[in-house]
Amino acid sequence: MAYWSKFTYEKSTYIIDLDTISAFSSELGNKRITFWLPNSSQPIILNPQGNQEAYKQVLDYLKKTIDRNSKGSWIKINYDRKEFAIDLSRISFFACEQNGRLISFCLPDSATNIILMREGNSDDYQKILDYIKNTTGHSLL
């Protein structure tokens, strides 16, 4: 089911199906939401001061999507002083060091590489391991 949103950003009008976005990030202190357009690495960065209506639409979508999470593939993780909401079903690979210390994956449509350490991000690290095991039947460790 599509979730279409229309807004103006940097002198262009966009109509975007938010269901096609694979990851969102928000900076914990400054109320800024970033996402990347599908099939491109172009970021859209929204804040309530610059584009209040679009910011509200995306924030409402995130609340509904994360709360609903009917596929069980959306997770929230804290990484690099940002909170990421990620649809893990859109991640095409996961990698792990042989000693199991690090898990890494790339966010689709962005150049962002997420690297989680077992010691520093133990809860998020475990969420990823559980998702991989439950979805693929394989274990990284």
N, CA, C and O of each residue as an XYZ file, in Angstrom:
564
protein
N       0.844     -1.172      0.000
C       0.000      0.000      0.000
C       0.895      1.243      0.000
O       1.787      1.374      0.838
N       0.655      2.120     -0.915
C       1.474      3.329     -1.052
C       1.065      4.385     -0.022
O      -0.091      4.460      0.392
N       2.028      5.178      0.369
C       1.816      6.280      1.309
C       2.438      7.515      0.668
O       3.590      7.856      0.933
N       1.652      8.180     -0.182
C       2.153      9.298     -0.971
C       2.191     10.588     -0.163
O       1.282     10.892      0.609
N       3.259     11.325     -0.363
C       3.441     12.616      0.295
C       3.915     13.618     -0.751
O       4.773     13.306     -1.576
N       3.353     14.817     -0.711
C       3.740     15.871     -1.651
C       4.272     17.058     -0.855
O       3.640     17.525      0.092
N       5.448     17.535     -1.261
C       6.014     18.711     -0.603
C       7.056     19.358     -1.504
O       7.529     18.766     -2.474
N       7.397     20.596     -1.150
C       8.428     21.336     -1.867
C       9.708     21.295     -1.046
O       9.698     21.490      0.169
N      10.809     21.036     -1.743
C      12.118     20.971     -1.096
C      13.149     21.516     -2.078
O      13.253     21.034     -3.206
N      13.899     22.505     -1.655
C      14.935     23.135     -2.471
C      14.436     23.469     -3.882
O      15.043     23.074     -4.877
N      13.337     24.191     -3.945
C      12.767     24.733     -5.181
C      12.193     23.684     -6.131
O      11.905     23.997     -7.286
N      12.021     22.457     -5.671
C      11.380     21.417     -6.476
C      10.215     20.840     -5.684
O      10.262     20.754     -4.457
N       9.174     20.449     -6.403
C       8.044     19.779     -5.776
C       8.228     18.280     -5.953
O       8.485     17.798     -7.056
N       8.093     17.561     -4.865
C       8.255     16.111     -4.867
C       6.934     15.458     -4.492
O       6.209     15.942     -3.622
N       6.637     14.369     -5.152
C       5.572     13.459     -4.742
C       6.275     12.122     -4.545
O       6.747     11.505     -5.501
N       6.336     11.690     -3.304
C       7.146     10.523     -2.943
C       6.268      9.498     -2.229
O       5.489      9.844     -1.341
N       6.403      8.246     -2.622
C       5.780      7.155     -1.881
C       6.712      6.823     -0.715
O       7.745      6.181     -0.907
N       6.352      7.255      0.475
C       7.219      7.048      1.637
C       7.438      5.566      1.941
O       8.416      5.208      2.598
N       6.533      4.702      1.467
C       6.726      3.264      1.665
C       7.934      2.735      0.895
O       8.402      1.630      1.168
N       8.444      3.511     -0.064
C       9.616      3.067     -0.825
C      10.926      3.507     -0.186
O      11.998      3.132     -0.661
N      10.859      4.287      0.870
C      12.061      4.748      1.566
C      12.520      3.634      2.510
O      11.718      3.082      3.262
N      13.807      3.312      2.465
C      14.307      2.181      3.252
C      14.899      2.579      4.599
O      15.049      1.734      5.482
N      15.239      3.858      4.765
C      15.837      4.283      6.035
C      15.638      5.779      6.237
O      15.637      6.560      5.286
N      15.473      6.147      7.480
C      15.361      7.542      7.892
C      16.348      7.748      9.029
O      16.587      6.838      9.822
N      16.919      8.935      9.108
C      17.742      9.238     10.278
C      17.269     10.550     10.871
O      16.822     11.451     10.162
N      17.376     10.636     12.167
C      17.045     11.894     12.835
C      18.169     12.205     13.806
O      18.655     11.335     14.529
N      18.561     13.452     13.801
C      19.595     13.879     14.731
C      18.915     14.181     16.052
O      17.960     14.955     16.110
N      19.404     13.578     17.086
C      18.707     13.569     18.366
C      18.497     14.953     18.959
O      17.531     15.151     19.696
N      19.357     15.912     18.670
C      19.233     17.216     19.294
C      18.519     18.280     18.490
O      17.967     19.209     19.079
N      18.503     18.187     17.161
C      18.051     19.348     16.403
C      16.799     19.147     15.546
O      16.526     19.974     14.677
N      16.046     18.096     15.760
C      14.777     17.883     15.061
C      14.943     17.946     13.545
O      14.232     18.682     12.862
N      15.875     17.179     13.040
C      16.097     17.119     11.605
C      15.935     15.671     11.158
O      16.524     14.766     11.750
N      15.133     15.450     10.110
C      14.919     14.115      9.557
C      15.568     14.067      8.178
O      15.370     14.959      7.353
N      16.341     13.021      7.943
C      16.973     12.814      6.643
C      16.521     11.477      6.084
O      16.436     10.487      6.810
N      16.231     11.451      4.784
C      16.029     10.190      4.074
C      16.571     10.351      2.670
O      16.815     11.468      2.215
N      16.759      9.236      1.981
C      17.369      9.249      0.663
C      16.349      8.792     -0.359
O      15.644      7.803     -0.157
N      16.280      9.530     -1.465
C      15.328      9.185     -2.513
C      15.652      7.807     -3.081
O      16.820      7.459     -3.251
N      14.615      7.025     -3.372
C      14.847      5.688     -3.935
C      15.627      5.763     -5.249
O      15.447      6.686     -6.044
N      16.479      4.790     -5.453
C      17.280      4.667     -6.673
C      18.196      5.854     -6.913
O      18.574      6.133     -8.051
N      18.546      6.542     -5.862
C      19.497      7.648     -5.975
C      20.140      7.811     -4.610
O      19.687      7.219     -3.629
N      21.160      8.587     -4.547
C      21.762      8.837     -3.237
C      21.458     10.251     -2.765
O      22.121     10.780     -1.873
N      20.441     10.858     -3.380
C      20.081     12.235     -3.030
C      19.355     12.275     -1.691
O      18.296     11.667     -1.539
N      19.919     12.986     -0.722
C      19.238     13.098      0.569
C      18.179     14.200      0.548
O      18.325     15.215     -0.132
N      17.136     13.977      1.293
C      16.138     15.002      1.595
C      16.277     15.253      3.092
O      16.174     14.325      3.893
N      16.511     16.500      3.464
C      16.713     16.859      4.870
C      15.620     17.839      5.266
O      15.553     18.952      4.745
N      14.770     17.420      6.187
C      13.624     18.228      6.602
C      13.767     18.635      8.060
O      14.266     17.873      8.888
N      13.322     19.846      8.358
C      13.227     20.291      9.748
C      11.968     21.133      9.888
O      11.456     21.642      8.890
N      11.456     21.290     11.109
C      10.196     22.010     11.282
C      10.286     23.487     10.915
O       9.273     24.091     10.561
N      11.466     24.077     10.992
C      11.594     25.495     10.649
C      11.562     25.705      9.134
O      10.961     26.668      8.658
N      12.195     24.824      8.382
C      12.313     25.008      6.943
C      11.137     24.489      6.150
O      10.806     25.049      5.105
N      10.491     23.426      6.624
C       9.379     22.830      5.892
C       8.502     22.064      6.877
O       8.541     20.835      6.942
N       7.724     22.801      7.627
C       6.955     22.222      8.728
C       5.974     21.149      8.260
O       5.869     20.098      8.891
N       5.253     21.399      7.163
C       4.242     20.441      6.707
C       4.882     19.121      6.270
O       4.406     18.050      6.646
N       5.945     19.190      5.487
C       6.629     17.967      5.044
C       7.231     17.232      6.241
O       7.150     16.007      6.326
N       7.827     17.973      7.151
C       8.408     17.386      8.359
C       7.332     16.624      9.134
O       7.562     15.500      9.580
N       6.161     17.240      9.293
C       5.061     16.607     10.027
C       4.569     15.352      9.299
O       4.303     14.333      9.936
N       4.446     15.422      7.966
C       4.004     14.254      7.195
C       4.950     13.073      7.395
O       4.508     11.948      7.630
N       6.244     13.331      7.302
C       7.227     12.253      7.446
C       7.249     11.743      8.885
O       7.334     10.536      9.109
N       7.175     12.635      9.850
C       7.152     12.226     11.251
C       5.921     11.363     11.548
O       6.034     10.344     12.230
N       4.748     11.760     11.043
C       3.533     10.958     11.217
C       3.692      9.584     10.567
O       3.302      8.567     11.140
N       4.267      9.569      9.370
C       4.500      8.301      8.683
C       5.403      7.393      9.521
O       5.123      6.206      9.686
N       6.478      7.959     10.042
C       7.408      7.164     10.849
C       6.729      6.587     12.084
O       6.923      5.417     12.413
N       5.940      7.401     12.764
C       5.240      6.912     13.958
C       4.312      5.759     13.604
O       4.279      4.749     14.307
N       3.558      5.904     12.520
C       2.635      4.843     12.098
C       3.396      3.598     11.658
O       3.001      2.481     11.991
N       4.468      3.779     10.924
C       5.216      2.649     10.379
C       5.946      1.879     11.467
O       5.866      0.651     11.522
N       6.645      2.580     12.318
C       7.401      1.905     13.372
C       6.447      1.246     14.364
O       6.692      0.121     14.801
N       5.366      1.930     14.724
C       4.400      1.350     15.660
C       3.691      0.143     15.040
O       3.485     -0.875     15.701
N       3.325      0.271     13.768
C       2.613     -0.806     13.071
C       3.558     -1.975     12.829
O       3.279     -3.101     13.241
N       4.662     -1.711     12.170
C       5.725     -2.685     11.895
C       5.189     -4.082     11.621
O       5.671     -5.058     12.196
N       4.195     -4.181     10.746
C       3.529     -5.451     10.495
C       4.465     -6.515      9.925
O       4.266     -7.705     10.170
N       5.478     -6.105      9.172
C       6.428     -7.078      8.619
C       7.488     -7.473      9.639
O       8.185     -8.473      9.464
N       7.607     -6.693     10.695
C       8.623     -6.967     11.698
C      10.035     -6.637     11.251
O      11.003     -7.055     11.887
N      10.162     -5.896     10.168
C      11.495     -5.620      9.631
C      12.006     -4.223      9.965
O      13.186     -3.944      9.753
N      11.159     -3.342     10.479
C      11.605     -1.994     10.846
C      12.202     -2.021     12.243
O      11.612     -2.570     13.174
N      13.372     -1.426     12.376
C      13.986     -1.283     13.695
C      14.469      0.149     13.865
O      14.662      0.880     12.893
N      14.657      0.523     15.099
C      15.299      1.799     15.424
C      16.624      1.479     16.087
O      16.702      0.637     16.982
N      17.668      2.164     15.634
C      18.969      2.015     16.279
C      19.589      3.391     16.469
O      19.307      4.319     15.712
N      20.421      3.512     17.470
C      21.203      4.732     17.684
C      22.605      4.475     17.166
O      23.265      3.511     17.553
N      23.044      5.362     16.278
C      24.348      5.194     15.660
C      24.892      6.559     15.274
O      24.187      7.359     14.659
N      26.117      6.824     15.625
C      26.808      8.057     15.229
C      26.006      9.305     15.627
O      25.854     10.233     14.832
N      25.501      9.316     16.856
C      24.722     10.428     17.423
C      23.426     10.715     16.660
O      22.901     11.827     16.714
N      22.921      9.717     15.959
C      21.651      9.841     15.246
C      20.807      8.619     15.558
O      21.318      7.553     15.898
N      19.497      8.804     15.433
C      18.595      7.665     15.541
C      18.174      7.295     14.127
O      17.691      8.141     13.375
N      18.357      6.032     13.770
C      17.978      5.542     12.454
C      16.762      4.642     12.580
O      16.691      3.805     13.480
N      15.808      4.816     11.680
C      14.713      3.871     11.504
C      15.007      3.176     10.182
O      15.074      3.825      9.137
N      15.183      1.866     10.224
C      15.665      1.124      9.061
C      14.741     -0.055      8.780
O      14.366     -0.795      9.689
N      14.380     -0.218      7.508
C      13.642     -1.396      7.070
C      14.677     -2.452      6.689
O      15.234     -2.413      5.592
N      14.929     -3.382      7.585
C      15.970     -4.381      7.359
C      15.674     -5.289      6.173
O      16.590     -5.904      5.629
N      14.415     -5.384      5.763
C      14.091     -6.236      4.615
C      14.678     -5.684      3.318
O      14.729     -6.390      2.311
N      15.116     -4.440      3.336
C      15.702     -3.838      2.137
C      17.226     -3.856      2.142
O      17.856     -3.385      1.195
N      17.814     -4.389      3.189
C      19.271     -4.491      3.255
C      19.683     -5.724      2.446
O      19.125     -6.807      2.624
N      20.659     -5.548      1.560
C      21.041     -6.650      0.670
C      22.206     -7.485      1.193
O      22.445     -8.582      0.688
N      22.931     -6.995      2.184
C      23.994     -7.812      2.775
C      24.280     -7.364      4.202
O      24.082     -6.207      4.571
N      24.748     -8.312      4.980
C      25.261     -8.061      6.322
C      26.637     -8.717      6.384
O      26.832     -9.798      5.829
N      27.577     -8.083      7.043
C      28.919     -8.646      7.193
C      29.296     -8.637      8.669
O      28.855     -7.782      9.438
N      30.121     -9.606      9.043
C      30.556     -9.711     10.433
C      32.018    -10.132     10.451
O      32.424    -11.009      9.690
N      32.808     -9.510     11.317
C      34.193     -9.941     11.494
C      34.202    -11.364     12.042
O      33.258    -11.780     12.715
N      35.254    -12.099     11.758
C      35.328    -13.490     12.214
C      35.238    -13.613     13.727
O      34.727    -14.609     14.239
N      35.725    -12.620     14.440
C      35.653    -12.678     15.905
C      34.286    -12.237     16.437
O      34.055    -12.257     17.646
N      33.374    -11.837     15.531
C      32.021    -11.459     15.927
C      31.901    -10.097     16.564
O      30.839     -9.741     17.074
N      32.967     -9.333     16.545
C      32.978     -8.043     17.240
C      32.158     -6.981     16.518
O      31.526     -6.149     17.169
N      32.154     -6.992     15.188
C      31.471     -5.960     14.403
C      30.480     -6.572     13.425
O      30.741     -7.619     12.833
N      29.339     -5.907     13.261
C      28.396     -6.206     12.182
C      28.300     -4.939     11.353
O      28.227     -3.837     11.897
N      28.301     -5.094     10.038
C      28.152     -3.915      9.187
C      27.159     -4.195      8.069
O      26.957     -5.341      7.666
N      26.545     -3.125      7.580
C      25.657     -3.177      6.427
C      25.521     -1.771      5.875
O      25.754     -0.790      6.581
N      25.143     -1.680      4.615
C      24.962     -0.377      3.962
C      23.484     -0.076      3.832
O      22.678     -0.962      3.547
N      23.139      1.179      4.045
C      21.759      1.595      3.833
C      21.518      1.748      2.336
O      22.297      2.410      1.650
N      20.455      1.147      1.824
C      20.149      1.311      0.403
C      19.910      2.784      0.070
O      19.452      3.555      0.914
N      20.219      3.154     -1.140
C      19.977      4.507     -1.649
C      20.789      5.575     -0.932
O      20.509      6.764     -1.082
N      21.773      5.179     -0.168
C      22.626      6.154      0.507
C      24.034      5.587      0.556
O      24.241      4.398      0.317
N      24.972      6.417      0.856
C      26.352      5.952      0.984
C      26.689      5.657      2.440
O      27.862      5.550      2.797
N      25.675      5.526      3.274
C      25.887      5.334      4.708
C      26.155      3.872      5.033
O      25.341      3.000      4.729
N      27.282      3.614      5.644
C      27.643      2.285      6.104
C      27.468      2.262      7.623
O      28.070      3.066      8.335
N      26.649      1.348      8.108
C      26.403      1.212      9.542
C      27.331      0.121     10.082
O      27.355     -0.992      9.557
N      28.080      0.438     11.113
C      28.978     -0.529     11.746
C      28.634     -0.570     13.232
O      28.811      0.415     13.949
N      28.144     -1.714     13.683
C      27.753     -1.873     15.083
C      28.749     -2.764     15.804
O      29.128     -3.828     15.314
N      29.162     -2.311     16.964
C      30.071     -3.102     17.798
C      29.266     -3.813     18.880
O      28.357     -3.239     19.479
N      29.615     -5.060     19.113
C      28.925     -5.846     20.140
C      29.016     -5.157     21.497
O      28.043     -5.151     22.252
N      30.170     -4.579     21.815
C      30.354     -3.953     23.119
C      29.639     -2.604     23.221
O      29.046     -2.303     24.256
N      29.686     -1.810     22.192
C      29.148     -0.454     22.259
C      27.674     -0.334     21.935
O      27.012      0.591     22.407
N      27.148     -1.247     21.143
C      25.749     -1.207     20.715
C      25.110     -2.576     20.940
O      24.501     -3.126     20.022
N      25.233     -3.121     22.115
C      24.837     -4.516     22.329
C      23.365     -4.786     22.013
O      23.051     -5.824     21.431
N      22.457     -3.883     22.379
C      21.036     -4.109     22.092
C      20.765     -4.087     20.593
O      20.094     -4.974     20.065
N      21.290     -3.070     19.906
C      21.089     -2.965     18.460
C      21.793     -4.108     17.732
O      21.255     -4.659     16.771
N      22.972     -4.457     18.181
C      23.735     -5.579     17.632
C      22.885     -6.852     17.697
O      22.804     -7.602     16.724
N      22.257     -7.088     18.843
C      21.443     -8.289     19.018
C      20.185     -8.240     18.150
O      19.777     -9.267     17.607
N      19.566     -7.072     18.010
C      18.394     -6.933     17.131
C      18.737     -7.370     15.710
O      17.965     -8.079     15.065
N      19.906     -6.938     15.229
C      20.324     -7.281     13.871
C      20.572     -8.786     13.760
O      20.116     -9.420     12.808
N      21.290     -9.357     14.724
C      21.539    -10.803     14.704
C      20.234    -11.593     14.707
O      20.090    -12.553     13.950
N      19.284    -11.199     15.549
C      17.995    -11.888     15.622
C      17.250    -11.786     14.298
O      16.688    -12.771     13.818
N      17.247    -10.588     13.704
C      16.568    -10.412     12.420
C      17.193    -11.325     11.362
O      16.476    -12.007     10.629
N      18.515    -11.337     11.282
C      19.205    -12.158     10.281
C      18.851    -13.629     10.469
O      18.518    -14.315      9.502
N      18.919    -14.115     11.695
C      18.624    -15.526     11.986
C      17.169    -15.861     11.654
O      16.898    -16.882     11.021
N      16.235    -15.013     12.076
C      14.813    -15.276     11.849
C      14.424    -15.163     10.383
O      13.518    -15.864      9.930
N      15.092    -14.295      9.635
C      14.723    -14.049      8.246
C      15.434    -14.984      7.276
O      14.820    -15.501      6.343
N      16.725    -15.199      7.497
C      17.510    -15.978      6.535
C      17.731    -17.420      6.968
O      18.021    -18.282      6.138
N      17.596    -17.684      8.256
C      17.916    -19.003      8.773
C      19.407    -19.194      9.007
O      19.839    -20.257      9.454
N      20.191    -18.167      8.706
C      21.645    -18.223      8.880
C      22.060    -17.392     10.088
O      21.364    -16.465     10.499
N      23.200    -17.746     10.637
C      23.778    -16.974     11.727
C      25.098    -16.386     11.258
O      25.874    -17.056     10.576
N      25.353    -15.139     11.621
C      26.628    -14.526     11.274
C      27.756    -15.000     12.179
O      28.928    -14.884     11.821
N      27.420    -15.525     13.329
C      28.458    -15.933     14.294
C      28.732    -17.414     14.211
O      29.573    -17.929     14.948
